[in-house]
Amino acid sequence: MIVSILAPFTFGLTFFLFGMYAMRSGFQNLAGKKMEEWMGRFTRTPLHSFWIGLFATFVLQSSSAVTVLTIGLTNAGIIQFTQTVGIILGTNLGTTVTTELVALKLESFAIPMLLIGVALWLMPRRNIRCIGLVVAGFGLIFLGIDTLKVMAKPLEQSETFRSLFLESSHSIWIGLITGIIFTALIHSGSATTVITMGLLSHQILSMETALAIVLGANVGTCFTAVIAAIGTNTASKQVAWCHTLFNVAGAIVFLPFLSQLALVSAFLTDSPSMQIAHSQTIFNLVCSLVALPFVPQIARFIQWLIPDKRRPRDLTFRKKMVSSRWK
């Protein structure tokens, strides 16, 4: 029983994460070198920052990667902390693009996409090789999803597992904590969401528990950013904790309304996987759109919460250096 669960889980998760890495590498080689320049130049207003965060997350296929990149740019003085709040809101919505694509159930295209991707990767031209990585990455992601489905049947038959999730269905807090811990361990909220989709489609989880896990996955993605901010300047720490506190606040606010969120997603589609994807999109879209008009206030609150202990004279000198760099 344990082998029949662990083997497909390990292989499926490996395929999925490696596919995400391949896609990220392909996109990054196509546009990654310009990403820092774009993030530095086109984040002058909260709305511009929001779109840059959304686009960058789609390109890099990881909200954690974009947040870490933002922390690096902030630590280097290329962008100011106030410019990053919009980016953070955009990254949260950008993560839903992958989830929506995964929910379309394109597993039958996994092998053809993988073969086409490998064929393109063997071509001499650099851009075609990068496109091959992206296509092969998608193929590996869908292959991973197909492999992860294999573990659902033994889990469905396991009385221990059923009783464990029966207990968690009585407390959505357990689902939330499960999503946080698992995502922090594997550093991928998308992988956690995909596994949750598989368990829900086999009726191992209730919809409310599944949505709580997805909310937890949103919070768990912040773990990488918090680690990346260790040893950096105050502005970088403000970026990491702004991302964390925003996701925690959103999860806590939405947690009492999971039943209503489930009803809305059920109205939109009959597919359990699509319901999870739509729910995640609705959650992140609502949180981002509600917060976007209050970006300056959010920035001031984070700066009050995590104050910069440097002297004002040092800060003025730093700003002059940054402004002269872009002239």
Secondary structure as a PSIPRED ss2 file (coil, helix, strand):
# PSIPRED VFORMAT (PSIPRED V4.0)

   1 M C   1.000  0.000  0.000
   2 I H   0.000  1.000  0.000
   3 V H   0.000  1.000  0.000
   4 S H   0.000  1.000  0.000
   5 I H   0.000  1.000  0.000
   6 L H   0.000  1.000  0.000
   7 A H   0.000  1.000  0.000
   8 P H   0.000  1.000  0.000
   9 F H   0.000  1.000  0.000
  10 T H   0.000  1.000  0.000
  11 F H   0.000  1.000  0.000
  12 G H   0.000  1.000  0.000
  13 L H   0.000  1.000  0.000
  14 T H   0.000  1.000  0.000
  15 F H   0.000  1.000  0.000
  16 F H   0.000  1.000  0.000
  17 L H   0.000  1.000  0.000
  18 F H   0.000  1.000  0.000
  19 G H   0.000  1.000  0.000
  20 M H   0.000  1.000  0.000
  21 Y H   0.000  1.000  0.000
  22 A H   0.000  1.000  0.000
  23 M H   0.000  1.000  0.000
  24 R H   0.000  1.000  0.000
  25 S H   0.000  1.000  0.000
  26 G H   0.000  1.000  0.000
  27 F H   0.000  1.000  0.000
  28 Q H   0.000  1.000  0.000
  29 N H   0.000  1.000  0.000
  30 L H   0.000  1.000  0.000
  31 A H   0.000  1.000  0.000
  32 G H   0.000  1.000  0.000
  33 K H   0.000  1.000  0.000
  34 K H   0.000  1.000  0.000
  35 M H   0.000  1.000  0.000
  36 E H   0.000  1.000  0.000
  37 E H   0.000  1.000  0.000
  38 W H   0.000  1.000  0.000
  39 M H   0.000  1.000  0.000
  40 G H   0.000  1.000  0.000
  41 R H   0.000  1.000  0.000
  42 F C   1.000  0.000  0.000
  43 T C   1.000  0.000  0.000
  44 R C   1.000  0.000  0.000
  45 T C   1.000  0.000  0.000
  46 P H   0.000  1.000  0.000
  47 L H   0.000  1.000  0.000
  48 H H   0.000  1.000  0.000
  49 S H   0.000  1.000  0.000
  50 F H   0.000  1.000  0.000
  51 W H   0.000  1.000  0.000
  52 I H   0.000  1.000  0.000
  53 G H   0.000  1.000  0.000
  54 L H   0.000  1.000  0.000
  55 F H   0.000  1.000  0.000
  56 A H   0.000  1.000  0.000
  57 T H   0.000  1.000  0.000
  58 F H   0.000  1.000  0.000
  59 V H   0.000  1.000  0.000
  60 L H   0.000  1.000  0.000
  61 Q C   1.000  0.000  0.000
  62 S C   1.000  0.000  0.000
  63 S H   0.000  1.000  0.000
  64 S H   0.000  1.000  0.000
  65 A H   0.000  1.000  0.000
  66 V H   0.000  1.000  0.000
  67 T H   0.000  1.000  0.000
  68 V H   0.000  1.000  0.000
  69 L H   0.000  1.000  0.000
  70 T H   0.000  1.000  0.000
  71 I H   0.000  1.000  0.000
  72 G H   0.000  1.000  0.000
  73 L H   0.000  1.000  0.000
  74 T H   0.000  1.000  0.000
  75 N H   0.000  1.000  0.000
  76 A C   1.000  0.000  0.000
  77 G C   1.000  0.000  0.000
  78 I C   1.000  0.000  0.000
  79 I C   1.000  0.000  0.000
  80 Q C   1.000  0.000  0.000
  81 F H   0.000  1.000  0.000
  82 T H   0.000  1.000  0.000
  83 Q H   0.000  1.000  0.000
  84 T H   0.000  1.000  0.000
  85 V H   0.000  1.000  0.000
  86 G H   0.000  1.000  0.000
  87 I H   0.000  1.000  0.000
  88 I H   0.000  1.000  0.000
  89 L H   0.000  1.000  0.000
  90 G H   0.000  1.000  0.000
  91 T H   0.000  1.000  0.000
  92 N H   0.000  1.000  0.000
  93 L H   0.000  1.000  0.000
  94 G H   0.000  1.000  0.000
  95 T H   0.000  1.000  0.000
  96 T H   0.000  1.000  0.000
  97 V H   0.000  1.000  0.000
  98 T H   0.000  1.000  0.000
  99 T H   0.000  1.000  0.000
 100 E H   0.000  1.000  0.000
 101 L H   0.000  1.000  0.000
 102 V H   0.000  1.000  0.000
 103 A C   1.000  0.000  0.000
 104 L C   1.000  0.000  0.000
 105 K C   1.000  0.000  0.000
 106 L C   1.000  0.000  0.000
 107 E H   0.000  1.000  0.000
 108 S H   0.000  1.000  0.000
 109 F H   0.000  1.000  0.000
 110 A H   0.000  1.000  0.000
 111 I H   0.000  1.000  0.000
 112 P H   0.000  1.000  0.000
 113 M H   0.000  1.000  0.000
 114 L H   0.000  1.000  0.000
 115 L H   0.000  1.000  0.000
 116 I H   0.000  1.000  0.000
 117 G H   0.000  1.000  0.000
 118 V H   0.000  1.000  0.000
 119 A H   0.000  1.000  0.000
 120 L H   0.000  1.000  0.000
 121 W H   0.000  1.000  0.000
 122 L C   1.000  0.000  0.000
 123 M C   1.000  0.000  0.000
 124 P C   1.000  0.000  0.000
 125 R C   1.000  0.000  0.000
 126 R H   0.000  1.000  0.000
 127 N H   0.000  1.000  0.000
 128 I H   0.000  1.000  0.000
 129 R H   0.000  1.000  0.000
 130 C H   0.000  1.000  0.000
 131 I H   0.000  1.000  0.000
 132 G H   0.000  1.000  0.000
 133 L H   0.000  1.000  0.000
 134 V H   0.000  1.000  0.000
 135 V H   0.000  1.000  0.000
 136 A H   0.000  1.000  0.000
 137 G H   0.000  1.000  0.000
 138 F H   0.000  1.000  0.000
 139 G H   0.000  1.000  0.000
 140 L H   0.000  1.000  0.000
 141 I H   0.000  1.000  0.000
 142 F H   0.000  1.000  0.000
 143 L H   0.000  1.000  0.000
 144 G H   0.000  1.000  0.000
 145 I H   0.000  1.000  0.000
 146 D H   0.000  1.000  0.000
 147 T H   0.000  1.000  0.000
 148 L H   0.000  1.000  0.000
 149 K H   0.000  1.000  0.000
 150 V H   0.000  1.000  0.000
 151 M C   1.000  0.000  0.000
 152 A H   0.000  1.000  0.000
 153 K H   0.000  1.000  0.000
 154 P H   0.000  1.000  0.000
 155 L H   0.000  1.000  0.000
 156 E H   0.000  1.000  0.000
 157 Q H   0.000  1.000  0.000
 158 S C   1.000  0.000  0.000
 159 E H   0.000  1.000  0.000
 160 T H   0.000  1.000  0.000
 161 F H   0.000  1.000  0.000
 162 R H   0.000  1.000  0.000
 163 S H   0.000  1.000  0.000
 164 L H   0.000  1.000  0.000
 165 F H   0.000  1.000  0.000
 166 L H   0.000  1.000  0.000
 167 E H   0.000  1.000  0.000
 168 S H   0.000  1.000  0.000
 169 S H   0.000  1.000  0.000
 170 H C   1.000  0.000  0.000
 171 S C   1.000  0.000  0.000
 172 I H   0.000  1.000  0.000
 173 W H   0.000  1.000  0.000
 174 I H   0.000  1.000  0.000
 175 G H   0.000  1.000  0.000
 176 L H   0.000  1.000  0.000
 177 I H   0.000  1.000  0.000
 178 T H   0.000  1.000  0.000
 179 G H   0.000  1.000  0.000
 180 I H   0.000  1.000  0.000
 181 I H   0.000  1.000  0.000
 182 F H   0.000  1.000  0.000
 183 T H   0.000  1.000  0.000
 184 A H   0.000  1.000  0.000
 185 L H   0.000  1.000  0.000
 186 I H   0.000  1.000  0.000
 187 H C   1.000  0.000  0.000
 188 S C   1.000  0.000  0.000
 189 G H   0.000  1.000  0.000
 190 S H   0.000  1.000  0.000
 191 A H   0.000  1.000  0.000
 192 T H   0.000  1.000  0.000
 193 T H   0.000  1.000  0.000
 194 V H   0.000  1.000  0.000
 195 I H   0.000  1.000  0.000
 196 T H   0.000  1.000  0.000
 197 M H   0.000  1.000  0.000
 198 G H   0.000  1.000  0.000
 199 L H   0.000  1.000  0.000
 200 L H   0.000  1.000  0.000
 201 S H   0.000  1.000  0.000
 202 H C   1.000  0.000  0.000
 203 Q C   1.000  0.000  0.000
 204 I C   1.000  0.000  0.000
 205 L C   1.000  0.000  0.000
 206 S C   1.000  0.000  0.000
 207 M H   0.000  1.000  0.000
 208 E H   0.000  1.000  0.000
 209 T H   0.000  1.000  0.000
 210 A H   0.000  1.000  0.000
 211 L H   0.000  1.000  0.000
 212 A H   0.000  1.000  0.000
 213 I H   0.000  1.000  0.000
 214 V H   0.000  1.000  0.000
 215 L H   0.000  1.000  0.000
 216 G H   0.000  1.000  0.000
 217 A H   0.000  1.000  0.000
 218 N H   0.000  1.000  0.000
 219 V H   0.000  1.000  0.000
 220 G H   0.000  1.000  0.000
 221 T C   1.000  0.000  0.000
 222 C H   0.000  1.000  0.000
 223 F H   0.000  1.000  0.000
 224 T H   0.000  1.000  0.000
 225 A H   0.000  1.000  0.000
 226 V H   0.000  1.000  0.000
 227 I H   0.000  1.000  0.000
 228 A H   0.000  1.000  0.000
 229 A C   1.000  0.000  0.000
 230 I C   1.000  0.000  0.000
 231 G C   1.000  0.000  0.000
 232 T C   1.000  0.000  0.000
 233 N C   1.000  0.000  0.000
 234 T H   0.000  1.000  0.000
 235 A H   0.000  1.000  0.000
 236 S H   0.000  1.000  0.000
 237 K H   0.000  1.000  0.000
 238 Q H   0.000  1.000  0.000
 239 V H   0.000  1.000  0.000
 240 A H   0.000  1.000  0.000
 241 W H   0.000  1.000  0.000
 242 C H   0.000  1.000  0.000
 243 H H   0.000  1.000  0.000
 244 T H   0.000  1.000  0.000
 245 L H   0.000  1.000  0.000
 246 F H   0.000  1.000  0.000
 247 N H   0.000  1.000  0.000
 248 V H   0.000  1.000  0.000
 249 A H   0.000  1.000  0.000
 250 G H   0.000  1.000  0.000
 251 A H   0.000  1.000  0.000
 252 I H   0.000  1.000  0.000
 253 V H   0.000  1.000  0.000
 254 F H   0.000  1.000  0.000
 255 L H   0.000  1.000  0.000
 256 P H   0.000  1.000  0.000
 257 F H   0.000  1.000  0.000
 258 L H   0.000  1.000  0.000
 259 S H   0.000  1.000  0.000
 260 Q H   0.000  1.000  0.000
 261 L H   0.000  1.000  0.000
 262 A H   0.000  1.000  0.000
 263 L H   0.000  1.000  0.000
 264 V H   0.000  1.000  0.000
 265 S H   0.000  1.000  0.000
 266 A H   0.000  1.000  0.000
 267 F H   0.000  1.000  0.000
 268 L H   0.000  1.000  0.000
 269 T C   1.000  0.000  0.000
 270 D C   1.000  0.000  0.000
 271 S C   1.000  0.000  0.000
 272 P H   0.000  1.000  0.000
 273 S H   0.000  1.000  0.000
 274 M H   0.000  1.000  0.000
 275 Q H   0.000  1.000  0.000
 276 I H   0.000  1.000  0.000
 277 A H   0.000  1.000  0.000
 278 H H   0.000  1.000  0.000
 279 S H   0.000  1.000  0.000
 280 Q H   0.000  1.000  0.000
 281 T H   0.000  1.000  0.000
 282 I H   0.000  1.000  0.000
 283 F H   0.000  1.000  0.000
 284 N H   0.000  1.000  0.000
 285 L H   0.000  1.000  0.000
 286 V H   0.000  1.000  0.000
 287 C H   0.000  1.000  0.000
 288 S H   0.000  1.000  0.000
 289 L H   0.000  1.000  0.000
 290 V H   0.000  1.000  0.000
 291 A H   0.000  1.000  0.000
 292 L H   0.000  1.000  0.000
 293 P H   0.000  1.000  0.000
 294 F H   0.000  1.000  0.000
 295 V H   0.000  1.000  0.000
 296 P H   0.000  1.000  0.000
 297 Q H   0.000  1.000  0.000
 298 I H   0.000  1.000  0.000
 299 A H   0.000  1.000  0.000
 300 R H   0.000  1.000  0.000
 301 F H   0.000  1.000  0.000
 302 I H   0.000  1.000  0.000
 303 Q H   0.000  1.000  0.000
 304 W H   0.000  1.000  0.000
 305 L H   0.000  1.000  0.000
 306 I C   1.000  0.000  0.000
 307 P C   1.000  0.000  0.000
 308 D C   1.000  0.000  0.000
 309 K C   1.000  0.000  0.000
 310 R C   1.000  0.000  0.000
 311 R C   1.000  0.000  0.000
 312 P H   0.000  1.000  0.000
 313 R H   0.000  1.000  0.000
 314 D H   0.000  1.000  0.000
 315 L H   0.000  1.000  0.000
 316 T H   0.000  1.000  0.000
 317 F H   0.000  1.000  0.000
 318 R H   0.000  1.000  0.000
 319 K H   0.000  1.000  0.000
 320 K H   0.000  1.000  0.000
 321 M H   0.000  1.000  0.000
 322 V H   0.000  1.000  0.000
 323 S H   0.000  1.000  0.000
 324 S H   0.000  1.000  0.000
 325 R H   0.000  1.000  0.000
 326 W C   1.000  0.000  0.000
 327 K C   1.000  0.000  0.000
